[in-house]
Amino acid sequence: MTATASPPRTRRGVGLLLIAAAQFMVIMDTSIIGVALPRMQTDLGFTPQGLSWVFNAYVVAFGGLLLLGGRLSDLFGARRLFTAGWVVLLGGSVLAGAAGNAGVELAGRAIQGAGAALIAPAALTLLMMLFGHEPRELTKALALYGAAAPAGGTAGVFLGGLITEYLSWPWVFYLNVPIALAILIATPVVMPAGARRRGSIDVVGALTVTSGLALAVYGIVRAPDAGWLAGTTIAALAAAAVLLGVFVLVQAKRREPLMRLGIFRAPNLAAANLAQLLLGAAWIPMWFFLNLYLQQVLGYTAFPSGAALLPMTIVIMLGMVVLAPRLIARFGPKTMTVTGLTLLAVGMAWLAFVRPEGSFWVDVLPASIVAALGMSMAFIPTLGTALSAARPEEGGLASGIVNTSYQVGSALGLAAITALATANGAGRLTDPAALTGGYSAAFVGAAVVAALGAVLAAGTLRSPRPADQDRVASASP
């Protein structure tokens, strides 16, 4: 990603707002459906296991296609891919909102994820084109870009509850339509076109990594019903392993792969990506099942449920933007990563004590605040470490890899924790005690994943030299 001559300040400002809006929307589309899930389950006939695919269909497509999106952005120009991504996201949103059954809903969500996979890498490339020539301006732009992620998470939770309560769940998808149209109109005016490059597209790599991830998630989600040793389960997981193995072989042999495997020899890059993968595998299941506990056990309707999660998401936003960079500068990224993952594990273990007759103030708020603080402390240093570990000319690849790690962890973690919750009673919708037992098991499972992440981070992350630590802080949004 190279910088171009400086566009006019006003144009750059509007461009930054569009890029921040892209980050905002990509994250909001993962969180806005949480509060609406029980209504969607009733209206569209989802099974308890199938309900997780409303989230996973988006995340699998998003995470599996991110590397391809980055490659296409380099080949065809960032503005073209940014525009194409919004067109795809718009179409997926309309389909998901109009869905009359579970199959159409999941197709719409997958199309939304594919659009997001085109938008996200192109947006970061456009940001570098607009601000890369001025380091001080670039730092400010990255701060706004980074803040848009927790803001999107917060808005998604709140708006999801508001819309589901007072309109209907399809509007959590239709909300994307006017925003996408406004961005499509403004993009040709304010965004630089970007240069096209010659090169090939690794279609085999994109197909194998996306298909392998989808089969792995499918096999894990289906296992509680079909059995872990059932032929269908073994076949799905074996096929997933083969496809992901083929992906690695293709990347090793191609001259222009989606992901150059040698990049993982950079100090700390593999360790930081592993931490991001486990962070997603712990955090997303906690958020998913906390939504269900509030509504299906405590009896919250959609809007109060969304409002109940606002304190947690506000803590995340403030922690990421205000607190984490200062603590990283003082204690270093390794210490903050281990501390954050440990706090996250403590908060989730605390949530495991939820009761069928519990209350928000006792069973949810204190533990969720601890977990949110841990999330904000771990996310920024692992992201900054992953971005700063690569060579400057491979910053875009490093960004795509770390985003993919988090999304893959989210999908596989949710699939595994859903299987654990279902095996412990989460599928018995009319029995609050059984539901609570299933959700408690989910929180325990997520706590174990976070604790594992803390142990591995302590053993694999290297403490950077002071100069490298400054690079981590500057790379962190």
GISULCOR-V949310 format. One record per residue. RES is the residue in three letters. PHI is phi as a letter, one per 40 degrees, with the letter a starting at -180 (999 if undefined). BURIAL is I if it has 16 or more other ideal C-beta (glycine too) atoms within 10 Angstrom, else O. Layout:
res: <RES | RES>
phi: <PHI | PHI>
burial: <BURIAL | BURIAL>
This chain:
res: <MET | THR | ALA | THR | ALA | SER | PRO | PRO | ARG | THR | ARG | ARG | GLY | VAL | GLY | LEU | LEU | LEU | ILE | ALA | ALA | ALA | GLN | PHE | MET | VAL | ILE | MET | ASP | THR | SER | ILE | ILE | GLY | VAL | ALA | LEU | PRO | ARG | MET | GLN | THR | ASP | LEU | GLY | PHE | THR | PRO | GLN | GLY | LEU | SER | TRP | VAL | PHE | ASN | ALA | TYR | VAL | VAL | ALA | PHE | GLY | GLY | LEU | LEU | LEU | LEU | GLY | GLY | ARG | LEU | SER | ASP | LEU | PHE | GLY | ALA | ARG | ARG | LEU | PHE | THR | ALA | GLY | TRP | VAL | VAL | LEU | LEU | GLY | GLY | SER | VAL | LEU | ALA | GLY | ALA | ALA | GLY | ASN | ALA | GLY | VAL | GLU | LEU | ALA | GLY | ARG | ALA | ILE | GLN | GLY | ALA | GLY | ALA | ALA | LEU | ILE | ALA | PRO | ALA | ALA | LEU | THR | LEU | LEU | MET | MET | LEU | PHE | GLY | HIS | GLU | PRO | ARG | GLU | LEU | THR | LYS | ALA | LEU | ALA | LEU | TYR | GLY | ALA | ALA | ALA | PRO | ALA | GLY | GLY | THR | ALA | GLY | VAL | PHE | LEU | GLY | GLY | LEU | ILE | THR | GLU | TYR | LEU | SER | TRP | PRO | TRP | VAL | PHE | TYR | LEU | ASN | VAL | PRO | ILE | ALA | LEU | ALA | ILE | LEU | ILE | ALA | THR | PRO | VAL | VAL | MET | PRO | ALA | GLY | ALA | ARG | ARG | ARG | GLY | SER | ILE | ASP | VAL | VAL | GLY | ALA | LEU | THR | VAL | THR | SER | GLY | LEU | ALA | LEU | ALA | VAL | TYR | GLY | ILE | VAL | ARG | ALA | PRO | ASP | ALA | GLY | TRP | LEU | ALA | GLY | THR | THR | ILE | ALA | ALA | LEU | ALA | ALA | ALA | ALA | VAL | LEU | LEU | GLY | VAL | PHE | VAL | LEU | VAL | GLN | ALA | LYS | ARG | ARG | GLU | PRO | LEU | MET | ARG | LEU | GLY | ILE | PHE | ARG | ALA | PRO | ASN | LEU | ALA | ALA | ALA | ASN | LEU | ALA | GLN | LEU | LEU | LEU | GLY | ALA | ALA | TRP | ILE | PRO | MET | TRP | PHE | PHE | LEU | ASN | LEU | TYR | LEU | GLN | GLN | VAL | LEU | GLY | TYR | THR | ALA | PHE | PRO | SER | GLY | ALA | ALA | LEU | LEU | PRO | MET | THR | ILE | VAL | ILE | MET | LEU | GLY | MET | VAL | VAL | LEU | ALA | PRO | ARG | LEU | ILE | ALA | ARG | PHE | GLY | PRO | LYS | THR | MET | THR | VAL | THR | GLY | LEU | THR | LEU | LEU | ALA | VAL | GLY | MET | ALA | TRP | LEU | ALA | PHE | VAL | ARG | PRO | GLU | GLY | SER | PHE | TRP | VAL | ASP | VAL | LEU | PRO | ALA | SER | ILE | VAL | ALA | ALA | LEU | GLY | MET | SER | MET | ALA | PHE | ILE | PRO | THR | LEU | GLY | THR | ALA | LEU | SER | ALA | ALA | ARG | PRO | GLU | GLU | GLY | GLY | LEU | ALA | SER | GLY | ILE | VAL | ASN | THR | SER | TYR | GLN | VAL | GLY | SER | ALA | LEU | GLY | LEU | ALA | ALA | ILE | THR | ALA | LEU | ALA | THR | ALA | ASN | GLY | ALA | GLY | ARG | LEU | THR | ASP | PRO | ALA | ALA | LEU | THR | GLY | GLY | TYR | SER | ALA | ALA | PHE | VAL | GLY | ALA | ALA | VAL | VAL | ALA | ALA | LEU | GLY | ALA | VAL | LEU | ALA | ALA | GLY | THR | LEU | ARG | SER | PRO | ARG | PRO | ALA | ASP | GLN | ASP | ARG | VAL | ALA | SER | ALA | SER | PRO>
phi: <999 | b | c | b | d | c | c | d | d | c | c | c | c | c | c | c | c | c | c | c | c | c | c | d | c | c | c | c | c | c | b | c | c | d | c | c | d | c | c | c | c | c | c | b | g | c | c | d | c | c | c | c | c | c | c | c | d | c | c | c | c | c | c | c | b | c | c | c | d | c | c | c | c | c | c | b | h | c | c | c | c | d | c | c | c | c | c | c | c | c | c | c | c | c | c | c | c | c | c | b | a | c | c | c | d | c | c | c | c | c | c | d | c | c | c | c | c | c | c | c | c | c | c | c | c | c | c | c | c | c | b | c | c | b | d | c | c | c | c | c | c | c | c | c | d | c | c | c | c | c | c | c | c | c | c | c | c | c | c | d | c | c | c | c | c | b | b | a | d | d | c | c | c | c | d | c | c | c | c | c | c | c | c | c | c | c | d | c | c | b | c | c | c | g | c | c | b | c | i | b | b | c | c | c | c | c | c | c | c | c | c | c | c | c | c | c | c | c | c | c | c | c | d | c | c | c | h | c | b | c | d | c | c | c | c | c | c | c | c | c | c | c | c | c | c | c | d | c | c | c | c | c | c | c | c | b | c | c | b | c | c | c | c | c | c | c | d | g | c | c | c | c | c | c | c | c | c | c | c | c | c | c | c | c | c | c | c | c | c | c | d | c | c | c | c | c | b | c | g | c | c | c | c | d | c | c | c | c | c | c | d | c | c | c | c | c | c | c | c | c | c | b | c | d | d | c | c | c | c | c | b | g | c | c | c | c | c | c | c | c | c | c | c | c | c | c | c | c | c | c | c | c | c | d | b | d | b | c | b | c | c | c | c | b | d | c | c | c | c | c | c | c | c | c | d | c | c | c | c | c | c | c | c | c | c | c | c | c | c | c | c | d | c | b | c | c | c | c | c | c | c | c | c | c | d | c | c | c | d | c | c | c | c | c | c | c | c | c | c | c | c | c | c | b | h | c | c | c | c | c | b | d | c | c | d | c | c | c | c | c | c | c | c | c | d | c | c | c | c | c | c | c | c | c | c | c | c | c | c | b | c | c | c | c | c | d | c | c | c | c | c | c | c | c | c | c | c>
burial: <I | O | O | O | O | O | I | O | O | O | O | I | O | I | I | I | I | I | I | I | I | I | I | I | I | I | I | I | I | I | I | I | I | I | I | I | I | I | I | I | I | O | I | I | O | I | O | I | I | I | I | I | I | I | I | I | I | I | I | I | I | I | I | I | I | I | I | I | I | I | I | I | I | I | I | I | I | I | I | I | I | I | I | I | I | I | O | I | I | I | I | I | I | I | I | I | I | O | I | O | O | I | O | O | I | I | O | I | I | I | I | I | I | I | I | I | I | I | I | I | I | I | I | I | I | I | I | I | I | I | I | I | O | O | O | O | I | I | O | O | I | I | O | I | I | I | I | I | I | I | I | I | I | I | I | I | I | I | I | I | I | I | I | I | I | O | O | O | I | I | I | I | I | I | I | I | O | O | I | I | O | O | I | O | O | O | I | O | O | I | I | I | O | I | O | O | O | O | O | O | O | I | O | I | I | I | I | I | I | I | I | I | I | I | I | I | I | I | I | I | I | I | I | I | I | O | O | O | O | O | O | O | I | O | O | I | I | O | I | I | O | O | I | I | O | I | I | I | O | I | I | O | O | O | O | O | I | I | I | O | O | O | I | O | O | I | O | I | I | I | I | I | I | I | I | I | I | I | I | I | I | I | I | I | I | I | I | I | I | I | I | I | I | I | I | I | I | I | O | I | O | I | I | I | I | I | I | I | I | O | O | I | I | I | I | I | I | I | I | I | I | O | I | I | I | O | I | I | O | O | O | I | I | I | I | I | I | I | I | I | I | I | I | I | I | I | I | I | I | I | I | I | O | I | O | O | O | I | O | I | O | O | I | I | O | O | I | I | I | I | I | I | I | I | I | I | I | I | I | I | I | I | I | I | I | I | I | I | I | I | O | O | O | I | I | I | I | I | I | I | I | I | I | I | I | I | I | I | I | I | I | I | I | I | I | I | I | I | I | I | I | I | O | I | I | I | I | O | O | O | O | I | O | I | I | I | I | I | I | I | I | I | I | I | I | I | I | I | I | I | I | O | I | I | O | I | I | O | O | O | I | O | O | I | O | O | O | I | I | O | I | I | I | I | I | I | I>
